C-alpha cells in the first residue's frame, strides 16, 4: 500500500475541522448554551484540585463539551523557563474560556488543532501571562510599601479631572426601576506591572468603588476577579476595601441585581453573560466602527438590542471605548 499523501491528510483534517465548526454553530443557532453556571462551577471544582497542589505534574480531567459528550484532555504542567516579558506572580493555574467565535472559526493552522478540546468552551492550563511590549509606564519602579499611596494619588488626580465629572453626571442621571446590590469587576488587570503601579488598571478599579458609592451598595458586596493578580495587587485591593474573588466565582455570583464592570478582558464575558444572567447594569467595551466583526455571538447582540438601553460612556484613555447598558424593566 502506498503511503498517504500529506496534502491529502491535511485536506481530511481540514474537512473534519470545518465539520466540527459547523456543528457547533448549528447547536448555537438552535439555542444550545455555550456556558452554564453549572458547567462553570464544575470547571472551577477541577481548578481547585490544581490550585491546592494535588496535580502539580499535570493531570487528565473530565470536561463536558457543548455537544453533551465527556472529554478527557490532559492538562500540561507549568513550563519552568521564564520569558523576558512574563508577568510573574499571578495564578499558577487558570481557566481558559473560549468564545463562540473562537469555537466556530476554522483555524488556518490546522496542524495544532486539538480535536480533544474542539467542543470545550472551557479548559484549564498553566498560563504564561506576558506584559505587552507596547505598554507605556508614566512612573518609575517603586517598592511595594509605596503601592497604595501611589494608587491613592492616581485616583485623587483622576477625581479632579473633567472625565470624572462626566462620569458622575452620567451615573447620577441613570434611572433604574430595580435594585442593584453588588458590583463585580471582572478582568480589570493587575495593578502592578514590572514593579510599577499601572495607572490604567488603577482607574478601572477605582471606578468599581465609584459605582459602589453612587448606587449606595454595601462595602461588603463589591468584588473584583482576575487570575493575573499577584500578592502585591491583592494587598492594594484589600486596602481599597474591595474583595478579591477566585476564578470562576465572579461569573457564578453575577445575577440580575449586579453591576458588572469589565474592560477589554481576555475571557469572552459577553458570551458568558448572554448565556447565564442579566445584570442590572453592564459597563463594557462597545464596538468601534473600525473594529471589525464583534468577538461575541449573535446571542449577545440580541440581548443588547432587546433587553438593554445603551448609554455612551465618557471617553478616557484608561477606559477605552466603553458603553453602559441598563436593563429594561420587564
Secondary structure, 3 states (H helix, E strand, C coil): CCCCCHHHHHHHHHHHHHHHHHHHHHHHHCCCCCCCHHHHHHHHHHHHHHHCCCCCCCEECCEECCCCCEECCEECCCCCCCCCCECCCCCCCEEEECCHHHHCCCCCCHHHCCHHHCCCCEEEECCCCECCCCCCCCCCCCCHHHHHHHHHHHHHHHHCCHHHHHHHHHHHHCCCCCCCCEEEEECCCCCEECCEECHHHHHHHHHHHHHHHHCCCCHHHEEEECCCCCHHHHHHHHHHCCEECCCCHHHHHCCCCEEEEECCCCCCHHHHHHHHCCCCEEEEECCCCCCCCCCCCHHHHHHHHHHEEEEECCCECCCECEEEEEECCC
